[in-house]
Amino acid sequence: MRYALVDTAIGLFGIGWTDSGLARVALPGRDREQTIEWISRDGAEADVPGVALADLPERIRRYAEGARDEFADVPLDLSGVPAFHRQAYAELLKVGYGVTTTYGAIARTLGDVALSRAVGQAMGQNPIPLVIPCHRVLGADGKTGGFSSPGGVTAKMQMLALEHAASPTGQYAFGF
């Protein structure tokens, strides 16, 4: 595993990757030392992304300034992720920039609305937030619900505001 830090307008991101693809993203909310400690766990070493991810740091910088990016072409390494989580992430990857969905809606696509809590757990354990856009998943009432990044719900709201996202009902936009 290798990693790099990405300074942006909304704070410091970290990215971690393997030869197979992006495996970790650290969202803003930690100081530099804490970000390095988190992103470099398990012996990851600082490096510069290779060809497959070479433009990702700049894309993240532009996203943090409000540029639209789906990150759909970023190769992912989900090799250590449970199968159900991979299924939930695959559904979430269909939710576009500036669009939100609910835990229940993803659960229904997976076959049973009763899986909503399991979807929530998968989102809370998402190793690649931003690229797998768990910030776009809301509660059934359109409220933010939780967010496991260091910045918590404030970070989720900030990312939704960057995307000019509306609730699933389209009744309001997220502001920050």
C-alpha angles and dihedrals in degrees: 000000000000130000144195134190122233120202111208141170090264098043143281120328125188126206126197125190146173130203087274096056147275110346105168141026123187112203122213118277104087126082119251095267093048091047091052091048092050099042095042096050117130091036100298113167130215113257144144115264115257127231097292093056101022095116096041097093091054092045090053090049091052092046089054088055092052103268116147114247128159093190084212094141096053110115111235133207107208094157095128096044122105116253095245091052091050089052092050091047091049089056092045091052087065090063106095134221112292093013125110133201136180135249087244094052091054090045090053091053087052090054108265133050086212086075090072094107091048089051088051090052090050090051090049090054096044106140093195108047117177092027090051091039103219088154086075093064117096138178121268090263092056092253120135098249115194130327122199098206118111089255091053120197091344090064091047091051091047092053092047090049091051088055093045085234124183128207117265087263091050090231099125143013123230114248130191 
